[in-house]
Amino acid sequence: KQMIADMKKDKISDIWVQSSYRSIEQQQKVYDKKIDEYIKSGKTHKEAEELTLKVINKPGTSEHNLGLAVDFNYVNLEFENTKAFKWLKENAESYIGTSDIDFKEALASESMVTSSAHSVVLVRMNDTKNIEDAKAKIKETVDPRKWICVGVENVIVESRGDLIIVILDDTNGEKILNDFKKLETK
């Protein structure tokens, strides 16, 4: 919510959350429905599955299953050519502490006005080659007191596959990390 509010302040209003948390069962329905659509259009099952995997993760491998992913607007393979994507890249520093790492996409869940500090950011790297350097850079630069009146003691920066998770939450941080570790990677 905070990220979209920040974007709207900067006159980017053509973005909304299309889909957020999905159970594995819901993910399976979305996945199967897309495969069926491709089969009905004349694709083989193998072709339908390959095309589906370009826009929908297999159930159990999606960050949606943890409540840490959102789809903006609609699936758009050209999203990186939009003003919204440019804004996200330019404002990454306020969420991960640095703009010096090269990543494919990121998603932030931040508390709005509240008495507790909470931030969870998922960063999908372009590859895993420099992931340890990126984690170290984030850990050293992210601000655990970025909120006006509150902060966190523990900054968690971990990775799994090409994903880095940044958790600033003293209350639920370990639970969020444990759920992240259960996520299947592609």
Residue pairs with C-beta under 8 A, 6 or more apart in sequence:
1 110
1 112
2 108
2 110
2 111
2 112
3 88
3 95
3 108
3 110
4 15
4 16
4 17
5 112
6 91
7 13
7 15
7 84
7 87
10 87
12 83
12 84
12 87
14 73
14 83
14 84
15 72
15 73
15 84
16 72
16 73
17 70
17 71
17 72
18 70
18 71
18 72
18 73
18 74
19 64
19 70
19 71
20 64
20 67
20 69
20 70
20 71
21 64
21 65
21 67
22 30
22 62
22 64
22 65
23 65
24 59
24 60
24 65
25 59
27 56
27 57
27 58
27 59
27 60
27 62
27 64
27 65
28 59
30 56
31 52
31 56
31 57
31 58
31 59
34 48
34 51
34 52
34 55
34 56
35 45
35 48
35 49
35 52
36 48
37 48
38 47
38 48
38 51
38 52
39 45
39 48
43 51
54 77
55 75
55 77
56 62
56 75
57 63
57 64
57 186
58 184
59 65
60 184
61 183
61 184
61 185
61 186
62 69
63 69
63 107
63 122
63 163
63 183
64 71
65 183
66 176
66 179
66 180
66 183
67 109
68 107
68 109
68 120
68 122
68 165
68 180
69 107
69 122
70 107
72 79
72 84
76 82
79 85
88 106
89 99
90 99
92 98
92 99
92 103
92 106
93 99
94 146
95 106
95 108
95 110
95 119
95 121
95 166
96 106
96 121
96 123
96 138
96 141
96 142
96 166
97 137
97 138
97 140
97 141
97 142
97 143
97 166
98 137
98 138
98 141
98 142
100 137
101 123
101 125
101 130
101 133
101 134
101 137
101 138
102 125
102 126
102 130
103 123
103 124
103 125
103 126
103 134
104 124
104 125
104 126
104 162
105 123
105 124
106 121
106 122
106 123
106 124
107 121
107 122
108 119
108 120
108 121
109 118
109 119
109 120
109 121
110 118
110 119
111 117
111 118
111 119
111 147
115 149
115 150
116 150
116 171
117 144
117 147
117 150
117 151
117 152
117 168
117 169
117 170
118 168
118 169
118 171
118 172
119 146
119 166
119 167
119 168
119 169
120 165
120 166
120 167
120 168
120 169
120 176
121 165
121 166
122 163
122 164
122 165
122 166
123 134
123 138
123 163
123 164
123 165
123 166
124 162
124 163
125 131
125 134
125 162
125 163
125 164
126 162
127 162
128 159
128 161
128 162
131 159
131 162
131 164
132 159
134 164
135 157
135 158
135 159
135 164
138 157
138 164
138 166
139 155
139 157
142 155
142 157
142 166
142 168
144 151
144 152
144 153
144 154
144 155
144 168
145 151
145 152
152 168
152 169
152 170
152 173
153 170
154 170
154 173
155 166
155 167
155 168
156 165
156 166
156 167
156 168
156 173
156 174
156 176
156 177
157 164
157 165
157 166
157 167
158 164
158 165
158 167
158 177
158 180
158 181
159 165
160 180
160 181
160 183
160 185
161 185
161 186
162 185
162 186
163 180
163 183
163 185
165 176
165 177
165 180
167 173
167 176
167 177
169 176
